[in-house]
């Protein structure tokens, strides 16, 4: 992270430097809340990939390429950040990305889930530097809500308000 990381709006400035814009936070599609903050951790519910306002659907190993899946995982990461901004008021409250869980809608023969998950992981490292490096799970699943290609959830350490 840059020396300006402690300044208000530093993370959003970093996103702008990277040419990235946060989407509007998506409303939950069932009976849950997008973010729960407890004991200094923000637990972010699984986020789906929206690119240009459209949900990325399909299966890796069938009709979605690894590159498309990686872009979808990055879109999930951006939605995680949008949810965190809405819940915390500022992305500058994020102390560290602790863990990401990536779920990849894929065929039984597809084994590049870690490459797909890198879309979200590399985003967090680019935005937060060392504090964006995290533990991770990357698993293949036979289907995801609304036919999404990828879903990513997160656990993030937060600074007090």
Chimera marker file (.cmm) of the C-alpha trace (Angstrom):
<marker_set name="trace">
<marker id="1" x="0.000" y="0.000" z="0.000" r="1" g="1" b="0" radius="0.5"/>
<marker id="2" x="1.172" y="3.532" z="-0.643" r="1" g="1" b="0" radius="0.5"/>
<marker id="3" x="2.207" y="6.056" z="2.033" r="1" g="1" b="0" radius="0.5"/>
<marker id="4" x="-1.184" y="7.714" z="1.604" r="1" g="1" b="0" radius="0.5"/>
<marker id="5" x="-2.956" y="4.577" z="2.827" r="1" g="1" b="0" radius="0.5"/>
<marker id="6" x="-3.772" y="6.177" z="6.173" r="1" g="1" b="0" radius="0.5"/>
<marker id="7" x="-5.354" y="9.226" z="4.524" r="1" g="1" b="0" radius="0.5"/>
<marker id="8" x="-9.121" y="9.335" z="4.114" r="1" g="1" b="0" radius="0.5"/>
<marker id="9" x="-10.166" y="7.892" z="0.775" r="1" g="1" b="0" radius="0.5"/>
<marker id="10" x="-6.809" y="6.258" z="0.082" r="1" g="1" b="0" radius="0.5"/>
<marker id="11" x="-8.296" y="2.906" z="-0.909" r="1" g="1" b="0" radius="0.5"/>
<marker id="12" x="-10.803" y="4.486" z="-3.266" r="1" g="1" b="0" radius="0.5"/>
<marker id="13" x="-7.956" y="6.532" z="-4.753" r="1" g="1" b="0" radius="0.5"/>
<marker id="14" x="-6.029" y="3.282" z="-5.267" r="1" g="1" b="0" radius="0.5"/>
<marker id="15" x="-9.041" y="1.766" z="-7.053" r="1" g="1" b="0" radius="0.5"/>
<marker id="16" x="-9.156" y="4.813" z="-9.329" r="1" g="1" b="0" radius="0.5"/>
<marker id="17" x="-5.404" y="4.447" z="-10.054" r="1" g="1" b="0" radius="0.5"/>
<marker id="18" x="-6.111" y="0.864" z="-11.096" r="1" g="1" b="0" radius="0.5"/>
<marker id="19" x="-8.947" y="2.059" z="-13.365" r="1" g="1" b="0" radius="0.5"/>
<marker id="20" x="-11.559" y="0.231" z="-11.304" r="1" g="1" b="0" radius="0.5"/>
<marker id="21" x="-14.997" y="1.429" z="-10.227" r="1" g="1" b="0" radius="0.5"/>
<marker id="22" x="-17.084" y="-0.125" z="-7.483" r="1" g="1" b="0" radius="0.5"/>
<marker id="23" x="-20.529" y="-1.341" z="-8.535" r="1" g="1" b="0" radius="0.5"/>
<marker id="24" x="-23.642" y="-0.521" z="-6.549" r="1" g="1" b="0" radius="0.5"/>
<marker id="25" x="-23.867" y="-3.097" z="-3.743" r="1" g="1" b="0" radius="0.5"/>
<marker id="26" x="-26.223" y="-5.908" z="-4.756" r="1" g="1" b="0" radius="0.5"/>
<marker id="27" x="-29.281" y="-6.608" z="-2.628" r="1" g="1" b="0" radius="0.5"/>
<marker id="28" x="-29.435" y="-10.068" z="-1.001" r="1" g="1" b="0" radius="0.5"/>
<marker id="29" x="-31.325" y="-12.679" z="-3.043" r="1" g="1" b="0" radius="0.5"/>
<marker id="30" x="-32.532" y="-14.626" z="0.041" r="1" g="1" b="0" radius="0.5"/>
<marker id="31" x="-32.804" y="-14.391" z="3.852" r="1" g="1" b="0" radius="0.5"/>
<marker id="32" x="-29.377" y="-13.020" z="4.848" r="1" g="1" b="0" radius="0.5"/>
<marker id="33" x="-27.488" y="-9.746" z="5.165" r="1" g="1" b="0" radius="0.5"/>
<marker id="34" x="-24.520" y="-8.814" z="2.951" r="1" g="1" b="0" radius="0.5"/>
<marker id="35" x="-22.075" y="-8.051" z="5.802" r="1" g="1" b="0" radius="0.5"/>
<marker id="36" x="-21.905" y="-8.867" z="9.513" r="1" g="1" b="0" radius="0.5"/>
<marker id="37" x="-19.278" y="-7.113" z="11.627" r="1" g="1" b="0" radius="0.5"/>
<marker id="38" x="-18.411" y="-8.907" z="14.878" r="1" g="1" b="0" radius="0.5"/>
<marker id="39" x="-15.304" y="-9.002" z="17.068" r="1" g="1" b="0" radius="0.5"/>
<marker id="40" x="-13.283" y="-6.839" z="14.696" r="1" g="1" b="0" radius="0.5"/>
<marker id="41" x="-14.049" y="-8.952" z="11.635" r="1" g="1" b="0" radius="0.5"/>
<marker id="42" x="-16.379" y="-8.243" z="8.729" r="1" g="1" b="0" radius="0.5"/>
<marker id="43" x="-17.897" y="-11.416" z="7.306" r="1" g="1" b="0" radius="0.5"/>
<marker id="44" x="-19.062" y="-10.773" z="3.749" r="1" g="1" b="0" radius="0.5"/>
<marker id="45" x="-21.703" y="-13.071" z="2.277" r="1" g="1" b="0" radius="0.5"/>
<marker id="46" x="-20.968" y="-14.704" z="-1.058" r="1" g="1" b="0" radius="0.5"/>
<marker id="47" x="-21.033" y="-12.153" z="-3.868" r="1" g="1" b="0" radius="0.5"/>
<marker id="48" x="-21.902" y="-12.890" z="-7.475" r="1" g="1" b="0" radius="0.5"/>
<marker id="49" x="-20.130" y="-11.469" z="-10.545" r="1" g="1" b="0" radius="0.5"/>
<marker id="50" x="-21.735" y="-8.545" z="-12.326" r="1" g="1" b="0" radius="0.5"/>
<marker id="51" x="-19.862" y="-7.067" z="-15.285" r="1" g="1" b="0" radius="0.5"/>
<marker id="52" x="-21.437" y="-3.966" z="-16.878" r="1" g="1" b="0" radius="0.5"/>
<marker id="53" x="-24.545" y="-4.675" z="-14.784" r="1" g="1" b="0" radius="0.5"/>
<marker id="54" x="-25.007" y="-8.190" z="-16.160" r="1" g="1" b="0" radius="0.5"/>
<marker id="55" x="-24.607" y="-11.385" z="-14.130" r="1" g="1" b="0" radius="0.5"/>
<marker id="56" x="-21.853" y="-13.655" z="-15.486" r="1" g="1" b="0" radius="0.5"/>
<marker id="57" x="-23.402" y="-17.108" z="-15.818" r="1" g="1" b="0" radius="0.5"/>
<marker id="58" x="-22.281" y="-20.500" z="-17.081" r="1" g="1" b="0" radius="0.5"/>
<marker id="59" x="-19.856" y="-23.285" z="-16.191" r="1" g="1" b="0" radius="0.5"/>
<marker id="60" x="-16.104" y="-23.402" z="-16.336" r="1" g="1" b="0" radius="0.5"/>
<marker id="61" x="-14.968" y="-26.316" z="-18.468" r="1" g="1" b="0" radius="0.5"/>
<marker id="62" x="-18.175" y="-26.058" z="-20.490" r="1" g="1" b="0" radius="0.5"/>
<marker id="63" x="-19.127" y="-22.583" z="-21.788" r="1" g="1" b="0" radius="0.5"/>
<marker id="64" x="-16.966" y="-20.194" z="-19.716" r="1" g="1" b="0" radius="0.5"/>
<marker id="65" x="-13.198" y="-19.851" z="-20.319" r="1" g="1" b="0" radius="0.5"/>
<marker id="66" x="-10.604" y="-19.529" z="-17.545" r="1" g="1" b="0" radius="0.5"/>
<marker id="67" x="-10.049" y="-15.891" z="-18.561" r="1" g="1" b="0" radius="0.5"/>
<marker id="68" x="-13.786" y="-15.177" z="-18.351" r="1" g="1" b="0" radius="0.5"/>
<marker id="69" x="-13.930" y="-16.952" z="-14.989" r="1" g="1" b="0" radius="0.5"/>
<marker id="70" x="-10.979" y="-14.935" z="-13.692" r="1" g="1" b="0" radius="0.5"/>
<marker id="71" x="-12.710" y="-11.702" z="-14.754" r="1" g="1" b="0" radius="0.5"/>
<marker id="72" x="-15.883" y="-12.923" z="-13.018" r="1" g="1" b="0" radius="0.5"/>
<marker id="73" x="-13.928" y="-13.588" z="-9.811" r="1" g="1" b="0" radius="0.5"/>
<marker id="74" x="-12.486" y="-10.061" z="-9.993" r="1" g="1" b="0" radius="0.5"/>
<marker id="75" x="-16.049" y="-8.739" z="-10.373" r="1" g="1" b="0" radius="0.5"/>
<marker id="76" x="-17.000" y="-10.682" z="-7.229" r="1" g="1" b="0" radius="0.5"/>
<marker id="77" x="-14.055" y="-9.026" z="-5.463" r="1" g="1" b="0" radius="0.5"/>
<marker id="78" x="-15.260" y="-5.585" z="-6.527" r="1" g="1" b="0" radius="0.5"/>
<marker id="79" x="-18.742" y="-6.419" z="-5.212" r="1" g="1" b="0" radius="0.5"/>
<marker id="80" x="-17.176" y="-7.508" z="-1.903" r="1" g="1" b="0" radius="0.5"/>
<marker id="81" x="-15.502" y="-4.091" z="-1.688" r="1" g="1" b="0" radius="0.5"/>
<marker id="82" x="-18.788" y="-2.354" z="-2.558" r="1" g="1" b="0" radius="0.5"/>
<marker id="83" x="-20.555" y="-4.263" z="0.238" r="1" g="1" b="0" radius="0.5"/>
<marker id="84" x="-17.768" y="-3.413" z="2.684" r="1" g="1" b="0" radius="0.5"/>
<marker id="85" x="-17.920" y="0.278" z="1.789" r="1" g="1" b="0" radius="0.5"/>
<marker id="86" x="-21.695" y="0.268" z="2.360" r="1" g="1" b="0" radius="0.5"/>
<marker id="87" x="-21.339" y="-1.524" z="5.715" r="1" g="1" b="0" radius="0.5"/>
<marker id="88" x="-18.250" y="0.280" z="7.054" r="1" g="1" b="0" radius="0.5"/>
<marker id="89" x="-18.690" y="3.733" z="5.547" r="1" g="1" b="0" radius="0.5"/>
<marker id="90" x="-15.098" y="3.727" z="4.246" r="1" g="1" b="0" radius="0.5"/>
<marker id="91" x="-12.782" y="1.150" z="2.728" r="1" g="1" b="0" radius="0.5"/>
<marker id="92" x="-9.986" y="2.765" z="4.741" r="1" g="1" b="0" radius="0.5"/>
<marker id="93" x="-11.350" y="0.905" z="7.784" r="1" g="1" b="0" radius="0.5"/>
<marker id="94" x="-10.117" y="-2.363" z="6.275" r="1" g="1" b="0" radius="0.5"/>
<marker id="95" x="-7.052" y="-3.492" z="8.201" r="1" g="1" b="0" radius="0.5"/>
<marker id="96" x="-6.431" y="-6.771" z="6.395" r="1" g="1" b="0" radius="0.5"/>
<marker id="97" x="-8.118" y="-9.206" z="4.051" r="1" g="1" b="0" radius="0.5"/>
<marker id="98" x="-8.048" y="-12.386" z="6.131" r="1" g="1" b="0" radius="0.5"/>
<marker id="99" x="-9.658" y="-15.006" z="3.886" r="1" g="1" b="0" radius="0.5"/>
<marker id="100" x="-11.507" y="-15.404" z="0.599" r="1" g="1" b="0" radius="0.5"/>
<marker id="101" x="-13.637" y="-18.369" z="-0.360" r="1" g="1" b="0" radius="0.5"/>
<marker id="102" x="-14.112" y="-18.873" z="-4.101" r="1" g="1" b="0" radius="0.5"/>
<marker id="103" x="-16.796" y="-21.158" z="-5.472" r="1" g="1" b="0" radius="0.5"/>
<marker id="104" x="-16.460" y="-21.963" z="-9.157" r="1" g="1" b="0" radius="0.5"/>
<marker id="105" x="-19.395" y="-23.376" z="-11.135" r="1" g="1" b="0" radius="0.5"/>
<marker id="106" x="-17.492" y="-26.052" z="-13.034" r="1" g="1" b="0" radius="0.5"/>
<marker id="107" x="-17.619" y="-29.465" z="-14.652" r="1" g="1" b="0" radius="0.5"/>
<marker id="108" x="-16.201" y="-32.475" z="-12.839" r="1" g="1" b="0" radius="0.5"/>
<marker id="109" x="-13.175" y="-32.506" z="-15.144" r="1" g="1" b="0" radius="0.5"/>
<marker id="110" x="-12.293" y="-28.822" z="-14.599" r="1" g="1" b="0" radius="0.5"/>
<marker id="111" x="-9.342" y="-28.372" z="-12.221" r="1" g="1" b="0" radius="0.5"/>
<marker id="112" x="-8.287" y="-24.724" z="-12.640" r="1" g="1" b="0" radius="0.5"/>
<marker id="113" x="-10.418" y="-23.310" z="-9.803" r="1" g="1" b="0" radius="0.5"/>
<marker id="114" x="-7.297" y="-21.707" z="-8.227" r="1" g="1" b="0" radius="0.5"/>
<marker id="115" x="-6.551" y="-19.818" z="-11.463" r="1" g="1" b="0" radius="0.5"/>
<marker id="116" x="-10.116" y="-18.526" z="-11.566" r="1" g="1" b="0" radius="0.5"/>
<marker id="117" x="-10.016" y="-17.495" z="-7.888" r="1" g="1" b="0" radius="0.5"/>
<marker id="118" x="-6.861" y="-15.480" z="-8.601" r="1" g="1" b="0" radius="0.5"/>
<marker id="119" x="-9.115" y="-12.832" z="-10.143" r="1" g="1" b="0" radius="0.5"/>
<marker id="120" x="-10.365" y="-11.896" z="-6.667" r="1" g="1" b="0" radius="0.5"/>
<marker id="121" x="-7.080" y="-12.616" z="-4.881" r="1" g="1" b="0" radius="0.5"/>
<marker id="122" x="-4.945" y="-10.492" z="-7.198" r="1" g="1" b="0" radius="0.5"/>
<marker id="123" x="-7.479" y="-7.654" z="-6.910" r="1" g="1" b="0" radius="0.5"/>
<marker id="124" x="-7.150" y="-7.613" z="-3.111" r="1" g="1" b="0" radius="0.5"/>
<marker id="125" x="-3.339" y="-7.585" z="-3.306" r="1" g="1" b="0" radius="0.5"/>
<marker id="126" x="-3.392" y="-4.795" z="-5.910" r="1" g="1" b="0" radius="0.5"/>
<marker id="127" x="-5.743" y="-2.668" z="-3.806" r="1" g="1" b="0" radius="0.5"/>
<marker id="128" x="-4.395" y="-3.307" z="-0.291" r="1" g="1" b="0" radius="0.5"/>
<marker id="129" x="-0.778" y="-4.383" z="-0.885" r="1" g="1" b="0" radius="0.5"/>
<marker id="130" x="0.540" y="-6.716" z="1.835" r="1" g="1" b="0" radius="0.5"/>
<marker id="131" x="-2.704" y="-6.292" z="3.792" r="1" g="1" b="0" radius="0.5"/>
<marker id="132" x="-4.562" y="-7.749" z="0.805" r="1" g="1" b="0" radius="0.5"/>
<marker id="133" x="-2.676" y="-11.059" z="0.880" r="1" g="1" b="0" radius="0.5"/>
<marker id="134" x="-4.954" y="-13.659" z="2.448" r="1" g="1" b="0" radius="0.5"/>
<marker id="135" x="-5.753" y="-17.286" z="3.123" r="1" g="1" b="0" radius="0.5"/>
<marker id="136" x="-8.098" y="-18.799" z="0.537" r="1" g="1" b="0" radius="0.5"/>
<marker id="137" x="-10.259" y="-21.704" z="-0.518" r="1" g="1" b="0" radius="0.5"/>
<marker id="138" x="-11.038" y="-22.349" z="-4.194" r="1" g="1" b="0" radius="0.5"/>
<marker id="139" x="-13.537" y="-25.115" z="-4.843" r="1" g="1" b="0" radius="0.5"/>
<marker id="140" x="-15.514" y="-26.425" z="-7.769" r="1" g="1" b="0" radius="0.5"/>
<marker id="141" x="-19.272" y="-26.768" z="-7.375" r="1" g="1" b="0" radius="0.5"/>
<marker id="142" x="-21.887" y="-28.191" z="-9.750" r="1" g="1" b="0" radius="0.5"/>
<marker id="143" x="-24.126" y="-25.112" z="-9.632" r="1" g="1" b="0" radius="0.5"/>
<marker id="144" x="-24.401" y="-21.653" z="-8.050" r="1" g="1" b="0" radius="0.5"/>
<marker id="145" x="-27.343" y="-19.324" z="-7.327" r="1" g="1" b="0" radius="0.5"/>
<marker id="146" x="-28.905" y="-17.794" z="-10.449" r="1" g="1" b="0" radius="0.5"/>
<marker id="147" x="-26.531" y="-19.873" z="-12.602" r="1" g="1" b="0" radius="0.5"/>
<marker id="148" x="-23.557" y="-17.655" z="-11.684" r="1" g="1" b="0" radius="0.5"/>
<marker id="149" x="-20.149" y="-18.757" z="-12.929" r="1" g="1" b="0" radius="0.5"/>
<marker id="150" x="-18.357" y="-17.765" z="-9.701" r="1" g="1" b="0" radius="0.5"/>
<marker id="151" x="-19.200" y="-16.701" z="-6.133" r="1" g="1" b="0" radius="0.5"/>
<marker id="152" x="-16.711" y="-15.277" z="-3.620" r="1" g="1" b="0" radius="0.5"/>
<marker id="153" x="-17.102" y="-14.574" z="0.095" r="1" g="1" b="0" radius="0.5"/>
<marker id="154" x="-14.679" y="-12.861" z="2.477" r="1" g="1" b="0" radius="0.5"/>
<marker id="155" x="-13.515" y="-12.330" z="6.018" r="1" g="1" b="0" radius="0.5"/>
<marker id="156" x="-11.841" y="-8.968" z="6.594" r="1" g="1" b="0" radius="0.5"/>
<marker id="157" x="-10.241" y="-7.463" z="9.721" r="1" g="1" b="0" radius="0.5"/>
<marker id="158" x="-11.565" y="-3.955" z="10.361" r="1" g="1" b="0" radius="0.5"/>
<marker id="159" x="-10.356" y="-0.961" z="12.350" r="1" g="1" b="0" radius="0.5"/>
<marker id="160" x="-12.761" y="0.568" z="14.891" r="1" g="1" b="0" radius="0.5"/>
<marker id="161" x="-14.946" y="3.385" z="13.549" r="1" g="1" b="0" radius="0.5"/>
<link id1="1" id2="2" r="1" g="1" b="0" radius="0.2"/>
<link id1="2" id2="3" r="1" g="1" b="0" radius="0.2"/>
<link id1="3" id2="4" r="1" g="1" b="0" radius="0.2"/>
<link id1="4" id2="5" r="1" g="1" b="0" radius="0.2"/>
<link id1="5" id2="6" r="1" g="1" b="0" radius="0.2"/>
<link id1="6" id2="7" r="1" g="1" b="0" radius="0.2"/>
<link id1="7" id2="8" r="1" g="1" b="0" radius="0.2"/>
<link id1="8" id2="9" r="1" g="1" b="0" radius="0.2"/>
<link id1="9" id2="10" r="1" g="1" b="0" radius="0.2"/>
<link id1="10" id2="11" r="1" g="1" b="0" radius="0.2"/>
<link id1="11" id2="12" r="1" g="1" b="0" radius="0.2"/>
<link id1="12" id2="13" r="1" g="1" b="0" radius="0.2"/>
<link id1="13" id2="14" r="1" g="1" b="0" radius="0.2"/>
<link id1="14" id2="15" r="1" g="1" b="0" radius="0.2"/>
<link id1="15" id2="16" r="1" g="1" b="0" radius="0.2"/>
<link id1="16" id2="17" r="1" g="1" b="0" radius="0.2"/>
<link id1="17" id2="18" r="1" g="1" b="0" radius="0.2"/>
<link id1="18" id2="19" r="1" g="1" b="0" radius="0.2"/>
<link id1="19" id2="20" r="1" g="1" b="0" radius="0.2"/>
<link id1="20" id2="21" r="1" g="1" b="0" radius="0.2"/>
<link id1="21" id2="22" r="1" g="1" b="0" radius="0.2"/>
<link id1="22" id2="23" r="1" g="1" b="0" radius="0.2"/>
<link id1="23" id2="24" r="1" g="1" b="0" radius="0.2"/>
<link id1="24" id2="25" r="1" g="1" b="0" radius="0.2"/>
<link id1="25" id2="26" r="1" g="1" b="0" radius="0.2"/>
<link id1="26" id2="27" r="1" g="1" b="0" radius="0.2"/>
<link id1="27" id2="28" r="1" g="1" b="0" radius="0.2"/>
<link id1="28" id2="29" r="1" g="1" b="0" radius="0.2"/>
<link id1="29" id2="30" r="1" g="1" b="0" radius="0.2"/>
<link id1="30" id2="31" r="1" g="1" b="0" radius="0.2"/>
<link id1="31" id2="32" r="1" g="1" b="0" radius="0.2"/>
<link id1="32" id2="33" r="1" g="1" b="0" radius="0.2"/>
<link id1="33" id2="34" r="1" g="1" b="0" radius="0.2"/>
<link id1="34" id2="35" r="1" g="1" b="0" radius="0.2"/>
<link id1="35" id2="36" r="1" g="1" b="0" radius="0.2"/>
<link id1="36" id2="37" r="1" g="1" b="0" radius="0.2"/>
<link id1="37" id2="38" r="1" g="1" b="0" radius="0.2"/>
<link id1="38" id2="39" r="1" g="1" b="0" radius="0.2"/>
<link id1="39" id2="40" r="1" g="1" b="0" radius="0.2"/>
<link id1="40" id2="41" r="1" g="1" b="0" radius="0.2"/>
<link id1="41" id2="42" r="1" g="1" b="0" radius="0.2"/>
<link id1="42" id2="43" r="1" g="1" b="0" radius="0.2"/>
<link id1="43" id2="44" r="1" g="1" b="0" radius="0.2"/>
<link id1="44" id2="45" r="1" g="1" b="0" radius="0.2"/>
<link id1="45" id2="46" r="1" g="1" b="0" radius="0.2"/>
<link id1="46" id2="47" r="1" g="1" b="0" radius="0.2"/>
<link id1="47" id2="48" r="1" g="1" b="0" radius="0.2"/>
<link id1="48" id2="49" r="1" g="1" b="0" radius="0.2"/>
<link id1="49" id2="50" r="1" g="1" b="0" radius="0.2"/>
<link id1="50" id2="51" r="1" g="1" b="0" radius="0.2"/>
<link id1="51" id2="52" r="1" g="1" b="0" radius="0.2"/>
<link id1="52" id2="53" r="1" g="1" b="0" radius="0.2"/>
<link id1="53" id2="54" r="1" g="1" b="0" radius="0.2"/>
<link id1="54" id2="55" r="1" g="1" b="0" radius="0.2"/>
<link id1="55" id2="56" r="1" g="1" b="0" radius="0.2"/>
<link id1="56" id2="57" r="1" g="1" b="0" radius="0.2"/>
<link id1="57" id2="58" r="1" g="1" b="0" radius="0.2"/>
<link id1="58" id2="59" r="1" g="1" b="0" radius="0.2"/>
<link id1="59" id2="60" r="1" g="1" b="0" radius="0.2"/>
<link id1="60" id2="61" r="1" g="1" b="0" radius="0.2"/>
<link id1="61" id2="62" r="1" g="1" b="0" radius="0.2"/>
<link id1="62" id2="63" r="1" g="1" b="0" radius="0.2"/>
<link id1="63" id2="64" r="1" g="1" b="0" radius="0.2"/>
<link id1="64" id2="65" r="1" g="1" b="0" radius="0.2"/>
<link id1="65" id2="66" r="1" g="1" b="0" radius="0.2"/>
<link id1="66" id2="67" r="1" g="1" b="0" radius="0.2"/>
<link id1="67" id2="68" r="1" g="1" b="0" radius="0.2"/>
<link id1="68" id2="69" r="1" g="1" b="0" radius="0.2"/>
<link id1="69" id2="70" r="1" g="1" b="0" radius="0.2"/>
<link id1="70" id2="71" r="1" g="1" b="0" radius="0.2"/>
<link id1="71" id2="72" r="1" g="1" b="0" radius="0.2"/>
<link id1="72" id2="73" r="1" g="1" b="0" radius="0.2"/>
<link id1="73" id2="74" r="1" g="1" b="0" radius="0.2"/>
<link id1="74" id2="75" r="1" g="1" b="0" radius="0.2"/>
<link id1="75" id2="76" r="1" g="1" b="0" radius="0.2"/>
<link id1="76" id2="77" r="1" g="1" b="0" radius="0.2"/>
<link id1="77" id2="78" r="1" g="1" b="0" radius="0.2"/>
<link id1="78" id2="79" r="1" g="1" b="0" radius="0.2"/>
<link id1="79" id2="80" r="1" g="1" b="0" radius="0.2"/>
<link id1="80" id2="81" r="1" g="1" b="0" radius="0.2"/>
<link id1="81" id2="82" r="1" g="1" b="0" radius="0.2"/>
<link id1="82" id2="83" r="1" g="1" b="0" radius="0.2"/>
<link id1="83" id2="84" r="1" g="1" b="0" radius="0.2"/>
<link id1="84" id2="85" r="1" g="1" b="0" radius="0.2"/>
<link id1="85" id2="86" r="1" g="1" b="0" radius="0.2"/>
<link id1="86" id2="87" r="1" g="1" b="0" radius="0.2"/>
<link id1="87" id2="88" r="1" g="1" b="0" radius="0.2"/>
<link id1="88" id2="89" r="1" g="1" b="0" radius="0.2"/>
<link id1="89" id2="90" r="1" g="1" b="0" radius="0.2"/>
<link id1="90" id2="91" r="1" g="1" b="0" radius="0.2"/>
<link id1="91" id2="92" r="1" g="1" b="0" radius="0.2"/>
<link id1="92" id2="93" r="1" g="1" b="0" radius="0.2"/>
<link id1="93" id2="94" r="1" g="1" b="0" radius="0.2"/>
<link id1="94" id2="95" r="1" g="1" b="0" radius="0.2"/>
<link id1="95" id2="96" r="1" g="1" b="0" radius="0.2"/>
<link id1="96" id2="97" r="1" g="1" b="0" radius="0.2"/>
<link id1="97" id2="98" r="1" g="1" b="0" radius="0.2"/>
<link id1="98" id2="99" r="1" g="1" b="0" radius="0.2"/>
<link id1="99" id2="100" r="1" g="1" b="0" radius="0.2"/>
<link id1="100" id2="101" r="1" g="1" b="0" radius="0.2"/>
<link id1="101" id2="102" r="1" g="1" b="0" radius="0.2"/>
<link id1="102" id2="103" r="1" g="1" b="0" radius="0.2"/>
<link id1="103" id2="104" r="1" g="1" b="0" radius="0.2"/>
<link id1="104" id2="105" r="1" g="1" b="0" radius="0.2"/>
<link id1="105" id2="106" r="1" g="1" b="0" radius="0.2"/>
<link id1="106" id2="107" r="1" g="1" b="0" radius="0.2"/>
<link id1="107" id2="108" r="1" g="1" b="0" radius="0.2"/>
<link id1="108" id2="109" r="1" g="1" b="0" radius="0.2"/>
<link id1="109" id2="110" r="1" g="1" b="0" radius="0.2"/>
<link id1="110" id2="111" r="1" g="1" b="0" radius="0.2"/>
<link id1="111" id2="112" r="1" g="1" b="0" radius="0.2"/>
<link id1="112" id2="113" r="1" g="1" b="0" radius="0.2"/>
<link id1="113" id2="114" r="1" g="1" b="0" radius="0.2"/>
<link id1="114" id2="115" r="1" g="1" b="0" radius="0.2"/>
<link id1="115" id2="116" r="1" g="1" b="0" radius="0.2"/>
<link id1="116" id2="117" r="1" g="1" b="0" radius="0.2"/>
<link id1="117" id2="118" r="1" g="1" b="0" radius="0.2"/>
<link id1="118" id2="119" r="1" g="1" b="0" radius="0.2"/>
<link id1="119" id2="120" r="1" g="1" b="0" radius="0.2"/>
<link id1="120" id2="121" r="1" g="1" b="0" radius="0.2"/>
<link id1="121" id2="122" r="1" g="1" b="0" radius="0.2"/>
<link id1="122" id2="123" r="1" g="1" b="0" radius="0.2"/>
<link id1="123" id2="124" r="1" g="1" b="0" radius="0.2"/>
<link id1="124" id2="125" r="1" g="1" b="0" radius="0.2"/>
<link id1="125" id2="126" r="1" g="1" b="0" radius="0.2"/>
<link id1="126" id2="127" r="1" g="1" b="0" radius="0.2"/>
<link id1="127" id2="128" r="1" g="1" b="0" radius="0.2"/>
<link id1="128" id2="129" r="1" g="1" b="0" radius="0.2"/>
<link id1="129" id2="130" r="1" g="1" b="0" radius="0.2"/>
<link id1="130" id2="131" r="1" g="1" b="0" radius="0.2"/>
<link id1="131" id2="132" r="1" g="1" b="0" radius="0.2"/>
<link id1="132" id2="133" r="1" g="1" b="0" radius="0.2"/>
<link id1="133" id2="134" r="1" g="1" b="0" radius="0.2"/>
<link id1="134" id2="135" r="1" g="1" b="0" radius="0.2"/>
<link id1="135" id2="136" r="1" g="1" b="0" radius="0.2"/>
<link id1="136" id2="137" r="1" g="1" b="0" radius="0.2"/>
<link id1="137" id2="138" r="1" g="1" b="0" radius="0.2"/>
<link id1="138" id2="139" r="1" g="1" b="0" radius="0.2"/>
<link id1="139" id2="140" r="1" g="1" b="0" radius="0.2"/>
<link id1="140" id2="141" r="1" g="1" b="0" radius="0.2"/>
<link id1="141" id2="142" r="1" g="1" b="0" radius="0.2"/>
<link id1="142" id2="143" r="1" g="1" b="0" radius="0.2"/>
<link id1="143" id2="144" r="1" g="1" b="0" radius="0.2"/>
<link id1="144" id2="145" r="1" g="1" b="0" radius="0.2"/>
<link id1="145" id2="146" r="1" g="1" b="0" radius="0.2"/>
<link id1="146" id2="147" r="1" g="1" b="0" radius="0.2"/>
<link id1="147" id2="148" r="1" g="1" b="0" radius="0.2"/>
<link id1="148" id2="149" r="1" g="1" b="0" radius="0.2"/>
<link id1="149" id2="150" r="1" g="1" b="0" radius="0.2"/>
<link id1="150" id2="151" r="1" g="1" b="0" radius="0.2"/>
<link id1="151" id2="152" r="1" g="1" b="0" radius="0.2"/>
<link id1="152" id2="153" r="1" g="1" b="0" radius="0.2"/>
<link id1="153" id2="154" r="1" g="1" b="0" radius="0.2"/>
<link id1="154" id2="155" r="1" g="1" b="0" radius="0.2"/>
<link id1="155" id2="156" r="1" g="1" b="0" radius="0.2"/>
<link id1="156" id2="157" r="1" g="1" b="0" radius="0.2"/>
<link id1="157" id2="158" r="1" g="1" b="0" radius="0.2"/>
<link id1="158" id2="159" r="1" g="1" b="0" radius="0.2"/>
<link id1="159" id2="160" r="1" g="1" b="0" radius="0.2"/>
<link id1="160" id2="161" r="1" g="1" b="0" radius="0.2"/>
</marker_set>
